[in-house]
């Protein structure tokens, strides 16, 4: 199990060299690049083959792994042209993912449109079909579509239904540490409902007293989870100090979980 820094929002203003230098110095093993938002790192689907090779080499030289790509692609739009554009954009991200040698691309559902008169089941079927198309494309490249539990698609029930509809080994879930996951102070039930499909985790504020991050780490260790956990944080005027404490707290949680395993 490894800790990565997601460039949304923290680190969005760091260029690639600064990002890699800081990630290494602060104790992160990897970075997850948020794309489609013109972040300073410059990792986007518009990069050339030569630029992609250079990005991959610079990460390797810095000793920082690429934990994945975090796209803005989603499949709920009632507009068929927008839907097709998002599917195509996802495939372009999957190509980039494969060229960079990383494991997967984050995507969203993301919204239900019941208030627009569209039945919930229609949107679910549409998203599941689109995810299946993208996941089969990912399978050919040896990478994954990572579906984030986000927006109107946070519940284990809906996420499991979508992945069942997609029906492909090229898709998995990002457990997103949402407030709704917590019941009576525990996330055991929500985590267990999706655990077998989880291939990536997005962490937020590890010190949040309302969200049981230590319990999550214990559950991941008990399951033998060996994937990435990415820190997705609000920006700060004191980034390095915040991230240094973040890594220290993560290491403490991991030591406790491993000692109790």
Buried (B, 14 or more C-beta within 10 A) or exposed (E): BEBBBBBBBBBBBBEBEEBBBBBBEBBBBBBBBBBBEEBEBBBBBEBEEEEBEEBBEBBEEBEBBBBBBBBBBBBBBEEEEEBEEBBEBBBBBBBBBBBBEBBBBBBBBBBBBEEEEBEEEEBBBBBBBBBBBBBBBBBEBEBBBBBBBBBBBBBBEBBBBBBEBBEBEBBBBBBBBBEEBBEEEEBBEBBEBBBEBBBBBBBBBBEEEEBBBBBBBBBBBEBEBEBBBBBBBEEEEEBEEBBBBBBEBBEEBBEBBEEEE
